[in-house]
Amino acid sequence: MKATIYWAMKHRRRALHEVRFRAACWWLGQQVEFLEWRLKLEAVAPPAPSNPAPAPVGQGGPYVVLQV
């Protein structure tokens, strides 16, 4: 009986390890596909340079910056 329980536990751990490993491989594959897609997209249409507009001081919003 002990041998049967040991065998079942060992194989359960192995199966769980295999499921986790396959899930990790799938996730990494998705990341690689996404990065390849982004590289192809940037090669076709490079992103426009961004110039952040300065925020007006002391206007709008719940937080007000006091000028001293």
CHARMM internal coordinates of N, CA and C (Angstrom, degrees):
IC EDIT
DIST 1 N 1 CA 1.4539
DIST 1 CA 1 C 1.5302
ANGL 1 N 1 CA 1 C 111.30
DIST 1 C 2 N 1.3524
ANGL 1 CA 1 C 2 N 116.17
DIHE 1 N 1 CA 1 C 2 N -42.33
DIST 2 N 2 CA 1.4619
ANGL 1 C 2 N 2 CA 119.74
DIHE 1 CA 1 C 2 N 2 CA 179.16
DIST 2 CA 2 C 1.5204
ANGL 2 N 2 CA 2 C 111.05
DIHE 1 C 2 N 2 CA 2 C -61.77
DIST 2 C 3 N 1.3295
ANGL 2 CA 2 C 3 N 115.93
DIHE 2 N 2 CA 2 C 3 N -39.01
DIST 3 N 3 CA 1.4662
ANGL 2 C 3 N 3 CA 119.81
DIHE 2 CA 2 C 3 N 3 CA 179.83
DIST 3 CA 3 C 1.5236
ANGL 3 N 3 CA 3 C 110.81
DIHE 2 C 3 N 3 CA 3 C -64.24
DIST 3 C 4 N 1.3214
ANGL 3 CA 3 C 4 N 117.20
DIHE 3 N 3 CA 3 C 4 N -38.32
DIST 4 N 4 CA 1.4642
ANGL 3 C 4 N 4 CA 120.77
DIHE 3 CA 3 C 4 N 4 CA 179.03
DIST 4 CA 4 C 1.5208
ANGL 4 N 4 CA 4 C 110.88
DIHE 3 C 4 N 4 CA 4 C -65.65
DIST 4 C 5 N 1.3193
ANGL 4 CA 4 C 5 N 117.11
DIHE 4 N 4 CA 4 C 5 N -43.13
DIST 5 N 5 CA 1.4732
ANGL 4 C 5 N 5 CA 120.78
DIHE 4 CA 4 C 5 N 5 CA 178.83
DIST 5 CA 5 C 1.5231
ANGL 5 N 5 CA 5 C 110.07
DIHE 4 C 5 N 5 CA 5 C -65.06
DIST 5 C 6 N 1.3323
ANGL 5 CA 5 C 6 N 116.55
DIHE 5 N 5 CA 5 C 6 N -44.17
DIST 6 N 6 CA 1.4629
ANGL 5 C 6 N 6 CA 120.52
DIHE 5 CA 5 C 6 N 6 CA 178.52
DIST 6 CA 6 C 1.5233
ANGL 6 N 6 CA 6 C 110.70
DIHE 5 C 6 N 6 CA 6 C -59.64
DIST 6 C 7 N 1.3413
ANGL 6 CA 6 C 7 N 116.70
DIHE 6 N 6 CA 6 C 7 N -45.49
DIST 7 N 7 CA 1.4632
ANGL 6 C 7 N 7 CA 120.75
DIHE 6 CA 6 C 7 N 7 CA -179.51
DIST 7 CA 7 C 1.5256
ANGL 7 N 7 CA 7 C 110.62
DIHE 6 C 7 N 7 CA 7 C -61.46
DIST 7 C 8 N 1.3366
ANGL 7 CA 7 C 8 N 116.54
DIHE 7 N 7 CA 7 C 8 N -43.94
DIST 8 N 8 CA 1.4691
ANGL 7 C 8 N 8 CA 120.69
DIHE 7 CA 7 C 8 N 8 CA -178.84
DIST 8 CA 8 C 1.5232
ANGL 8 N 8 CA 8 C 110.98
DIHE 7 C 8 N 8 CA 8 C -64.55
DIST 8 C 9 N 1.3296
ANGL 8 CA 8 C 9 N 117.09
DIHE 8 N 8 CA 8 C 9 N -42.71
DIST 9 N 9 CA 1.4661
ANGL 8 C 9 N 9 CA 120.21
DIHE 8 CA 8 C 9 N 9 CA -179.73
DIST 9 CA 9 C 1.5272
ANGL 9 N 9 CA 9 C 110.98
DIHE 8 C 9 N 9 CA 9 C -66.08
DIST 9 C 10 N 1.3231
ANGL 9 CA 9 C 10 N 115.77
DIHE 9 N 9 CA 9 C 10 N -42.63
DIST 10 N 10 CA 1.4620
ANGL 9 C 10 N 10 CA 119.39
DIHE 9 CA 9 C 10 N 10 CA -179.46
DIST 10 CA 10 C 1.5268
ANGL 10 N 10 CA 10 C 110.60
DIHE 9 C 10 N 10 CA 10 C -63.06
DIST 10 C 11 N 1.3172
ANGL 10 CA 10 C 11 N 117.16
DIHE 10 N 10 CA 10 C 11 N -44.36
DIST 11 N 11 CA 1.4554
ANGL 10 C 11 N 11 CA 119.98
DIHE 10 CA 10 C 11 N 11 CA -179.36
DIST 11 CA 11 C 1.5248
ANGL 11 N 11 CA 11 C 111.69
DIHE 10 C 11 N 11 CA 11 C -71.32
DIST 11 C 12 N 1.3229
ANGL 11 CA 11 C 12 N 117.20
DIHE 11 N 11 CA 11 C 12 N -30.48
DIST 12 N 12 CA 1.4658
ANGL 11 C 12 N 12 CA 120.29
DIHE 11 CA 11 C 12 N 12 CA 176.00
DIST 12 CA 12 C 1.5272
ANGL 12 N 12 CA 12 C 109.97
DIHE 11 C 12 N 12 CA 12 C -65.32
DIST 12 C 13 N 1.3243
ANGL 12 CA 12 C 13 N 115.81
DIHE 12 N 12 CA 12 C 13 N -44.36
DIST 13 N 13 CA 1.4709
ANGL 12 C 13 N 13 CA 119.63
DIHE 12 CA 12 C 13 N 13 CA 178.26
DIST 13 CA 13 C 1.5246
ANGL 13 N 13 CA 13 C 110.77
DIHE 12 C 13 N 13 CA 13 C -62.36
DIST 13 C 14 N 1.3296
ANGL 13 CA 13 C 14 N 115.50
DIHE 13 N 13 CA 13 C 14 N -41.91
DIST 14 N 14 CA 1.4681
ANGL 13 C 14 N 14 CA 119.87
DIHE 13 CA 13 C 14 N 14 CA 179.67
DIST 14 CA 14 C 1.5302
ANGL 14 N 14 CA 14 C 110.57
DIHE 13 C 14 N 14 CA 14 C -63.07
DIST 14 C 15 N 1.3297
ANGL 14 CA 14 C 15 N 116.85
DIHE 14 N 14 CA 14 C 15 N -43.45
DIST 15 N 15 CA 1.4639
ANGL 14 C 15 N 15 CA 121.02
DIHE 14 CA 14 C 15 N 15 CA -179.97
DIST 15 CA 15 C 1.5234
ANGL 15 N 15 CA 15 C 110.31
DIHE 14 C 15 N 15 CA 15 C -64.74
DIST 15 C 16 N 1.3216
ANGL 15 CA 15 C 16 N 116.90
DIHE 15 N 15 CA 15 C 16 N -41.37
DIST 16 N 16 CA 1.4636
ANGL 15 C 16 N 16 CA 120.34
DIHE 15 CA 15 C 16 N 16 CA 178.63
DIST 16 CA 16 C 1.5243
ANGL 16 N 16 CA 16 C 110.52
DIHE 15 C 16 N 16 CA 16 C -64.30
DIST 16 C 17 N 1.3218
ANGL 16 CA 16 C 17 N 116.52
DIHE 16 N 16 CA 16 C 17 N -42.32
DIST 17 N 17 CA 1.4629
ANGL 16 C 17 N 17 CA 120.84
DIHE 16 CA 16 C 17 N 17 CA 177.53
DIST 17 CA 17 C 1.5294
ANGL 17 N 17 CA 17 C 110.58
DIHE 16 C 17 N 17 CA 17 C -60.67
DIST 17 C 18 N 1.3209
ANGL 17 CA 17 C 18 N 116.58
DIHE 17 N 17 CA 17 C 18 N -42.40
DIST 18 N 18 CA 1.4643
ANGL 17 C 18 N 18 CA 120.45
DIHE 17 CA 17 C 18 N 18 CA -179.53
DIST 18 CA 18 C 1.5269
ANGL 18 N 18 CA 18 C 111.61
DIHE 17 C 18 N 18 CA 18 C -65.50
DIST 18 C 19 N 1.3208
ANGL 18 CA 18 C 19 N 117.21
DIHE 18 N 18 CA 18 C 19 N -40.19
DIST 19 N 19 CA 1.4681
ANGL 18 C 19 N 19 CA 120.64
DIHE 18 CA 18 C 19 N 19 CA 178.28
DIST 19 CA 19 C 1.5234
ANGL 19 N 19 CA 19 C 109.93
DIHE 18 C 19 N 19 CA 19 C -63.68
DIST 19 C 20 N 1.3236
ANGL 19 CA 19 C 20 N 116.78
DIHE 19 N 19 CA 19 C 20 N -44.81
DIST 20 N 20 CA 1.4715
ANGL 19 C 20 N 20 CA 119.77
DIHE 19 CA 19 C 20 N 20 CA 178.66
DIST 20 CA 20 C 1.5176
ANGL 20 N 20 CA 20 C 111.56
DIHE 19 C 20 N 20 CA 20 C -62.96
DIST 20 C 21 N 1.3365
ANGL 20 CA 20 C 21 N 116.34
DIHE 20 N 20 CA 20 C 21 N -41.19
DIST 21 N 21 CA 1.4531
ANGL 20 C 21 N 21 CA 120.43
DIHE 20 CA 20 C 21 N 21 CA 179.72
DIST 21 CA 21 C 1.5258
ANGL 21 N 21 CA 21 C 110.99
DIHE 20 C 21 N 21 CA 21 C -63.70
DIST 21 C 22 N 1.3326
ANGL 21 CA 21 C 22 N 116.69
DIHE 21 N 21 CA 21 C 22 N -44.28
DIST 22 N 22 CA 1.4682
ANGL 21 C 22 N 22 CA 120.05
DIHE 21 CA 21 C 22 N 22 CA 178.98
DIST 22 CA 22 C 1.5240
ANGL 22 N 22 CA 22 C 111.39
DIHE 21 C 22 N 22 CA 22 C -64.45
DIST 22 C 23 N 1.3334
ANGL 22 CA 22 C 23 N 116.84
DIHE 22 N 22 CA 22 C 23 N -38.08
DIST 23 N 23 CA 1.4655
ANGL 22 C 23 N 23 CA 120.17
DIHE 22 CA 22 C 23 N 23 CA 177.89
DIST 23 CA 23 C 1.5234
ANGL 23 N 23 CA 23 C 110.33
DIHE 22 C 23 N 23 CA 23 C -65.03
DIST 23 C 24 N 1.3221
ANGL 23 CA 23 C 24 N 117.22
DIHE 23 N 23 CA 23 C 24 N -40.94
DIST 24 N 24 CA 1.4631
ANGL 23 C 24 N 24 CA 120.56
DIHE 23 CA 23 C 24 N 24 CA 178.79
DIST 24 CA 24 C 1.5263
ANGL 24 N 24 CA 24 C 110.64
DIHE 23 C 24 N 24 CA 24 C -64.97
DIST 24 C 25 N 1.3239
ANGL 24 CA 24 C 25 N 116.92
DIHE 24 N 24 CA 24 C 25 N -41.74
DIST 25 N 25 CA 1.4708
ANGL 24 C 25 N 25 CA 120.33
DIHE 24 CA 24 C 25 N 25 CA 178.06
DIST 25 CA 25 C 1.5231
ANGL 25 N 25 CA 25 C 110.98
DIHE 24 C 25 N 25 CA 25 C -63.50
DIST 25 C 26 N 1.3242
ANGL 25 CA 25 C 26 N 117.04
DIHE 25 N 25 CA 25 C 26 N -41.63
DIST 26 N 26 CA 1.4644
ANGL 25 C 26 N 26 CA 120.43
DIHE 25 CA 25 C 26 N 26 CA 178.47
DIST 26 CA 26 C 1.5246
ANGL 26 N 26 CA 26 C 110.03
DIHE 25 C 26 N 26 CA 26 C -62.63
DIST 26 C 27 N 1.3409
ANGL 26 CA 26 C 27 N 116.93
DIHE 26 N 26 CA 26 C 27 N -44.55
DIST 27 N 27 CA 1.4624
ANGL 26 C 27 N 27 CA 120.92
DIHE 26 CA 26 C 27 N 27 CA -178.91
DIST 27 CA 27 C 1.5256
ANGL 27 N 27 CA 27 C 110.73
DIHE 26 C 27 N 27 CA 27 C -62.37
DIST 27 C 28 N 1.3278
ANGL 27 CA 27 C 28 N 116.79
DIHE 27 N 27 CA 27 C 28 N -43.82
DIST 28 N 28 CA 1.4613
ANGL 27 C 28 N 28 CA 119.77
DIHE 27 CA 27 C 28 N 28 CA 178.40
DIST 28 CA 28 C 1.5256
ANGL 28 N 28 CA 28 C 111.06
DIHE 27 C 28 N 28 CA 28 C -64.09
DIST 28 C 29 N 1.3253
ANGL 28 CA 28 C 29 N 117.30
DIHE 28 N 28 CA 28 C 29 N -37.97
DIST 29 N 29 CA 1.4603
ANGL 28 C 29 N 29 CA 120.63
DIHE 28 CA 28 C 29 N 29 CA 176.48
DIST 29 CA 29 C 1.5188
ANGL 29 N 29 CA 29 C 111.79
DIHE 28 C 29 N 29 CA 29 C -61.65
DIST 29 C 30 N 1.3301
ANGL 29 CA 29 C 30 N 116.74
DIHE 29 N 29 CA 29 C 30 N -39.46
DIST 30 N 30 CA 1.4637
ANGL 29 C 30 N 30 CA 120.64
DIHE 29 CA 29 C 30 N 30 CA 177.41
DIST 30 CA 30 C 1.5238
ANGL 30 N 30 CA 30 C 110.76
DIHE 29 C 30 N 30 CA 30 C -64.63
DIST 30 C 31 N 1.3279
ANGL 30 CA 30 C 31 N 116.90
DIHE 30 N 30 CA 30 C 31 N -39.86
DIST 31 N 31 CA 1.4604
ANGL 30 C 31 N 31 CA 120.67
DIHE 30 CA 30 C 31 N 31 CA 178.76
DIST 31 CA 31 C 1.5255
ANGL 31 N 31 CA 31 C 110.66
DIHE 30 C 31 N 31 CA 31 C -63.65
DIST 31 C 32 N 1.3222
ANGL 31 CA 31 C 32 N 116.78
DIHE 31 N 31 CA 31 C 32 N -42.29
DIST 32 N 32 CA 1.4636
ANGL 31 C 32 N 32 CA 121.06
DIHE 31 CA 31 C 32 N 32 CA 179.50
DIST 32 CA 32 C 1.5216
ANGL 32 N 32 CA 32 C 110.12
DIHE 31 C 32 N 32 CA 32 C -64.12
DIST 32 C 33 N 1.3248
ANGL 32 CA 32 C 33 N 117.51
DIHE 32 N 32 CA 32 C 33 N -44.84
DIST 33 N 33 CA 1.4665
ANGL 32 C 33 N 33 CA 120.37
DIHE 32 CA 32 C 33 N 33 CA 178.69
DIST 33 CA 33 C 1.5189
ANGL 33 N 33 CA 33 C 111.19
DIHE 32 C 33 N 33 CA 33 C -60.48
DIST 33 C 34 N 1.3324
ANGL 33 CA 33 C 34 N 117.34
DIHE 33 N 33 CA 33 C 34 N -41.25
DIST 34 N 34 CA 1.4585
ANGL 33 C 34 N 34 CA 120.64
DIHE 33 CA 33 C 34 N 34 CA 179.90
DIST 34 CA 34 C 1.5266
ANGL 34 N 34 CA 34 C 110.66
DIHE 33 C 34 N 34 CA 34 C -64.97
DIST 34 C 35 N 1.3347
ANGL 34 CA 34 C 35 N 117.24
DIHE 34 N 34 CA 34 C 35 N -43.70
DIST 35 N 35 CA 1.4641
ANGL 34 C 35 N 35 CA 119.55
DIHE 34 CA 34 C 35 N 35 CA 179.63
DIST 35 CA 35 C 1.5235
ANGL 35 N 35 CA 35 C 111.41
DIHE 34 C 35 N 35 CA 35 C -65.55
DIST 35 C 36 N 1.3343
ANGL 35 CA 35 C 36 N 117.56
DIHE 35 N 35 CA 35 C 36 N -38.79
DIST 36 N 36 CA 1.4643
ANGL 35 C 36 N 36 CA 119.98
DIHE 35 CA 35 C 36 N 36 CA 175.72
DIST 36 CA 36 C 1.5183
ANGL 36 N 36 CA 36 C 110.62
DIHE 35 C 36 N 36 CA 36 C -61.72
DIST 36 C 37 N 1.3262
ANGL 36 CA 36 C 37 N 116.79
DIHE 36 N 36 CA 36 C 37 N -42.36
DIST 37 N 37 CA 1.4644
ANGL 36 C 37 N 37 CA 121.25
DIHE 36 CA 36 C 37 N 37 CA 179.01
DIST 37 CA 37 C 1.5255
ANGL 37 N 37 CA 37 C 110.33
DIHE 36 C 37 N 37 CA 37 C -61.50
DIST 37 C 38 N 1.3516
ANGL 37 CA 37 C 38 N 116.99
DIHE 37 N 37 CA 37 C 38 N -44.20
DIST 38 N 38 CA 1.4669
ANGL 37 C 38 N 38 CA 119.81
DIHE 37 CA 37 C 38 N 38 CA 179.97
DIST 38 CA 38 C 1.5182
ANGL 38 N 38 CA 38 C 111.77
DIHE 37 C 38 N 38 CA 38 C -64.57
DIST 38 C 39 N 1.3332
ANGL 38 CA 38 C 39 N 117.23
DIHE 38 N 38 CA 38 C 39 N -40.08
DIST 39 N 39 CA 1.4616
ANGL 38 C 39 N 39 CA 119.86
DIHE 38 CA 38 C 39 N 39 CA 178.92
DIST 39 CA 39 C 1.5247
ANGL 39 N 39 CA 39 C 110.94
DIHE 38 C 39 N 39 CA 39 C -64.04
DIST 39 C 40 N 1.3348
ANGL 39 CA 39 C 40 N 117.11
DIHE 39 N 39 CA 39 C 40 N -41.61
DIST 40 N 40 CA 1.4677
ANGL 39 C 40 N 40 CA 120.04
DIHE 39 CA 39 C 40 N 40 CA 177.75
DIST 40 CA 40 C 1.5245
ANGL 40 N 40 CA 40 C 110.65
DIHE 39 C 40 N 40 CA 40 C -64.78
DIST 40 C 41 N 1.3215
ANGL 40 CA 40 C 41 N 116.85
DIHE 40 N 40 CA 40 C 41 N -40.58
DIST 41 N 41 CA 1.4587
ANGL 40 C 41 N 41 CA 121.22
DIHE 40 CA 40 C 41 N 41 CA 179.84
DIST 41 CA 41 C 1.5222
ANGL 41 N 41 CA 41 C 110.94
DIHE 40 C 41 N 41 CA 41 C -64.29
DIST 41 C 42 N 1.3324
ANGL 41 CA 41 C 42 N 117.18
DIHE 41 N 41 CA 41 C 42 N -42.98
DIST 42 N 42 CA 1.4628
ANGL 41 C 42 N 42 CA 120.44
DIHE 41 CA 41 C 42 N 42 CA 179.42
DIST 42 CA 42 C 1.5222
ANGL 42 N 42 CA 42 C 111.47
DIHE 41 C 42 N 42 CA 42 C -68.36
DIST 42 C 43 N 1.3355
ANGL 42 CA 42 C 43 N 117.78
DIHE 42 N 42 CA 42 C 43 N -30.68
DIST 43 N 43 CA 1.4614
ANGL 42 C 43 N 43 CA 120.60
DIHE 42 CA 42 C 43 N 43 CA 178.04
DIST 43 CA 43 C 1.5217
ANGL 43 N 43 CA 43 C 110.44
DIHE 42 C 43 N 43 CA 43 C -68.83
DIST 43 C 44 N 1.3304
ANGL 43 CA 43 C 44 N 117.43
DIHE 43 N 43 CA 43 C 44 N -36.11
DIST 44 N 44 CA 1.4659
ANGL 43 C 44 N 44 CA 121.64
DIHE 43 CA 43 C 44 N 44 CA -179.42
DIST 44 CA 44 C 1.5223
ANGL 44 N 44 CA 44 C 110.35
DIHE 43 C 44 N 44 CA 44 C -76.56
DIST 44 C 45 N 1.3152
ANGL 44 CA 44 C 45 N 117.28
DIHE 44 N 44 CA 44 C 45 N -48.15
DIST 45 N 45 CA 1.4643
ANGL 44 C 45 N 45 CA 122.20
DIHE 44 CA 44 C 45 N 45 CA -177.99
DIST 45 CA 45 C 1.5267
ANGL 45 N 45 CA 45 C 108.80
DIHE 44 C 45 N 45 CA 45 C -134.67
DIST 45 C 46 N 1.3435
ANGL 45 CA 45 C 46 N 117.13
DIHE 45 N 45 CA 45 C 46 N 94.81
DIST 46 N 46 CA 1.4612
ANGL 45 C 46 N 46 CA 118.81
DIHE 45 CA 45 C 46 N 46 CA -179.66
DIST 46 CA 46 C 1.5286
ANGL 46 N 46 CA 46 C 110.76
DIHE 45 C 46 N 46 CA 46 C -61.88
DIST 46 C 47 N 1.3168
ANGL 46 CA 46 C 47 N 117.17
DIHE 46 N 46 CA 46 C 47 N 145.25
DIST 47 N 47 CA 1.4684
ANGL 46 C 47 N 47 CA 119.57
DIHE 46 CA 46 C 47 N 47 CA -178.75
DIST 47 CA 47 C 1.5215
ANGL 47 N 47 CA 47 C 111.47
DIHE 46 C 47 N 47 CA 47 C -65.76
DIST 47 C 48 N 1.3254
ANGL 47 CA 47 C 48 N 115.89
DIHE 47 N 47 CA 47 C 48 N 143.13
DIST 48 N 48 CA 1.4618
ANGL 47 C 48 N 48 CA 120.88
DIHE 47 CA 47 C 48 N 48 CA 178.97
DIST 48 CA 48 C 1.5240
ANGL 48 N 48 CA 48 C 109.07
DIHE 47 C 48 N 48 CA 48 C -71.12
DIST 48 C 49 N 1.3358
ANGL 48 CA 48 C 49 N 116.89
DIHE 48 N 48 CA 48 C 49 N 142.36
DIST 49 N 49 CA 1.4710
ANGL 48 C 49 N 49 CA 118.47
DIHE 48 CA 48 C 49 N 49 CA 177.69
DIST 49 CA 49 C 1.5227
ANGL 49 N 49 CA 49 C 109.86
DIHE 48 C 49 N 49 CA 49 C -65.17
DIST 49 C 50 N 1.3029
ANGL 49 CA 49 C 50 N 115.54
DIHE 49 N 49 CA 49 C 50 N 137.79
DIST 50 N 50 CA 1.4625
ANGL 49 C 50 N 50 CA 119.24
DIHE 49 CA 49 C 50 N 50 CA -177.74
DIST 50 CA 50 C 1.5208
ANGL 50 N 50 CA 50 C 110.04
DIHE 49 C 50 N 50 CA 50 C -98.93
DIST 50 C 51 N 1.3230
ANGL 50 CA 50 C 51 N 115.17
DIHE 50 N 50 CA 50 C 51 N 131.51
DIST 51 N 51 CA 1.4576
ANGL 50 C 51 N 51 CA 122.25
DIHE 50 CA 50 C 51 N 51 CA 174.65
DIST 51 CA 51 C 1.5151
ANGL 51 N 51 CA 51 C 106.90
DIHE 50 C 51 N 51 CA 51 C -116.00
DIST 51 C 52 N 1.3288
ANGL 51 CA 51 C 52 N 117.02
DIHE 51 N 51 CA 51 C 52 N 100.89
DIST 52 N 52 CA 1.4620
ANGL 51 C 52 N 52 CA 117.76
DIHE 51 CA 51 C 52 N 52 CA -178.67
DIST 52 CA 52 C 1.5237
ANGL 52 N 52 CA 52 C 111.26
DIHE 51 C 52 N 52 CA 52 C -66.31
DIST 52 C 53 N 1.3268
ANGL 52 CA 52 C 53 N 115.39
DIHE 52 N 52 CA 52 C 53 N 130.83
DIST 53 N 53 CA 1.4630
ANGL 52 C 53 N 53 CA 120.37
DIHE 52 CA 52 C 53 N 53 CA 178.83
DIST 53 CA 53 C 1.5220
ANGL 53 N 53 CA 53 C 108.64
DIHE 52 C 53 N 53 CA 53 C -76.13
DIST 53 C 54 N 1.3228
ANGL 53 CA 53 C 54 N 117.13
DIHE 53 N 53 CA 53 C 54 N 136.30
DIST 54 N 54 CA 1.4665
ANGL 53 C 54 N 54 CA 118.71
DIHE 53 CA 53 C 54 N 54 CA 178.44
DIST 54 CA 54 C 1.5269
ANGL 54 N 54 CA 54 C 110.48
DIHE 53 C 54 N 54 CA 54 C -66.82
DIST 54 C 55 N 1.3037
ANGL 54 CA 54 C 55 N 115.84
DIHE 54 N 54 CA 54 C 55 N 138.22
DIST 55 N 55 CA 1.4624
ANGL 54 C 55 N 55 CA 120.77
DIHE 54 CA 54 C 55 N 55 CA -179.98
DIST 55 CA 55 C 1.5189
ANGL 55 N 55 CA 55 C 109.27
DIHE 54 C 55 N 55 CA 55 C -78.61
DIST 55 C 56 N 1.3362
ANGL 55 CA 55 C 56 N 117.49
DIHE 55 N 55 CA 55 C 56 N 136.92
DIST 56 N 56 CA 1.4601
ANGL 55 C 56 N 56 CA 119.44
DIHE 55 CA 55 C 56 N 56 CA 177.69
DIST 56 CA 56 C 1.5321
ANGL 56 N 56 CA 56 C 110.13
DIHE 55 C 56 N 56 CA 56 C -65.04
DIST 56 C 57 N 1.3155
ANGL 56 CA 56 C 57 N 115.40
DIHE 56 N 56 CA 56 C 57 N 138.43
DIST 57 N 57 CA 1.4621
ANGL 56 C 57 N 57 CA 120.88
DIHE 56 CA 56 C 57 N 57 CA -176.72
DIST 57 CA 57 C 1.5144
ANGL 57 N 57 CA 57 C 109.76
DIHE 56 C 57 N 57 CA 57 C -84.54
DIST 57 C 58 N 1.3320
ANGL 57 CA 57 C 58 N 115.92
DIHE 57 N 57 CA 57 C 58 N 130.13
DIST 58 N 58 CA 1.4564
ANGL 57 C 58 N 58 CA 120.88
DIHE 57 CA 57 C 58 N 58 CA 173.39
DIST 58 CA 58 C 1.5116
ANGL 58 N 58 CA 58 C 115.46
DIHE 57 C 58 N 58 CA 58 C 79.80
DIST 58 C 59 N 1.3197
ANGL 58 CA 58 C 59 N 119.03
DIHE 58 N 58 CA 58 C 59 N 16.54
DIST 59 N 59 CA 1.4600
ANGL 58 C 59 N 59 CA 119.94
DIHE 58 CA 58 C 59 N 59 CA -179.37
DIST 59 CA 59 C 1.5187
ANGL 59 N 59 CA 59 C 110.29
DIHE 58 C 59 N 59 CA 59 C -120.49
DIST 59 C 60 N 1.3242
ANGL 59 CA 59 C 60 N 115.54
DIHE 59 N 59 CA 59 C 60 N 139.83
DIST 60 N 60 CA 1.4613
ANGL 59 C 60 N 60 CA 122.71
DIHE 59 CA 59 C 60 N 60 CA 170.73
DIST 60 CA 60 C 1.5178
ANGL 60 N 60 CA 60 C 114.75
DIHE 59 C 60 N 60 CA 60 C 60.25
DIST 60 C 61 N 1.3053
ANGL 60 CA 60 C 61 N 114.50
DIHE 60 N 60 CA 60 C 61 N 170.91
DIST 61 N 61 CA 1.4542
ANGL 60 C 61 N 61 CA 121.77
DIHE 60 CA 60 C 61 N 61 CA 175.15
DIST 61 CA 61 C 1.5104
ANGL 61 N 61 CA 61 C 113.25
DIHE 60 C 61 N 61 CA 61 C 79.22
DIST 61 C 62 N 1.3169
ANGL 61 CA 61 C 62 N 116.19
DIHE 61 N 61 CA 61 C 62 N 162.29
DIST 62 N 62 CA 1.4584
ANGL 61 C 62 N 62 CA 120.26
DIHE 61 CA 61 C 62 N 62 CA -179.02
DIST 62 CA 62 C 1.5211
ANGL 62 N 62 CA 62 C 112.98
DIHE 61 C 62 N 62 CA 62 C -75.18
DIST 62 C 63 N 1.3359
ANGL 62 CA 62 C 63 N 117.54
DIHE 62 N 62 CA 62 C 63 N -15.62
DIST 63 N 63 CA 1.4573
ANGL 62 C 63 N 63 CA 120.72
DIHE 62 CA 62 C 63 N 63 CA -178.32
DIST 63 CA 63 C 1.5202
ANGL 63 N 63 CA 63 C 109.09
DIHE 62 C 63 N 63 CA 63 C -110.17
DIST 63 C 64 N 1.2962
ANGL 63 CA 63 C 64 N 116.55
DIHE 63 N 63 CA 63 C 64 N 127.71
DIST 64 N 64 CA 1.4595
ANGL 63 C 64 N 64 CA 121.50
DIHE 63 CA 63 C 64 N 64 CA -179.15
DIST 64 CA 64 C 1.5154
ANGL 64 N 64 CA 64 C 108.04
DIHE 63 C 64 N 64 CA 64 C -113.11
DIST 64 C 65 N 1.3424
ANGL 64 CA 64 C 65 N 115.77
DIHE 64 N 64 CA 64 C 65 N 132.32
DIST 65 N 65 CA 1.4554
ANGL 64 C 65 N 65 CA 121.04
DIHE 64 CA 64 C 65 N 65 CA 177.05
DIST 65 CA 65 C 1.5195
ANGL 65 N 65 CA 65 C 107.49
DIHE 64 C 65 N 65 CA 65 C -92.47
DIST 65 C 66 N 1.3118
ANGL 65 CA 65 C 66 N 115.61
DIHE 65 N 65 CA 65 C 66 N 119.49
DIST 66 N 66 CA 1.4627
ANGL 65 C 66 N 66 CA 120.18
DIHE 65 CA 65 C 66 N 66 CA -179.99
DIST 66 CA 66 C 1.5130
ANGL 66 N 66 CA 66 C 109.54
DIHE 65 C 66 N 66 CA 66 C -86.51
DIST 66 C 67 N 1.3151
ANGL 66 CA 66 C 67 N 116.42
DIHE 66 N 66 CA 66 C 67 N 133.53
DIST 67 N 67 CA 1.4560
ANGL 66 C 67 N 67 CA 122.27
DIHE 66 CA 66 C 67 N 67 CA 177.69
DIST 67 CA 67 C 1.5210
ANGL 67 N 67 CA 67 C 108.38
DIHE 66 C 67 N 67 CA 67 C -93.18
DIST 67 C 68 N 1.3075
ANGL 67 CA 67 C 68 N 116.52
DIHE 67 N 67 CA 67 C 68 N 126.16
DIST 68 N 68 CA 1.4717
ANGL 67 C 68 N 68 CA 119.98
DIHE 67 CA 67 C 68 N 68 CA -178.98
DIST 68 CA 68 C 1.4959
ANGL 68 N 68 CA 68 C 109.30
DIHE 67 C 68 N 68 CA 68 C -106.71
END
COOR INIT
IC SEED 1 N 1 CA 1 C
IC BUILD
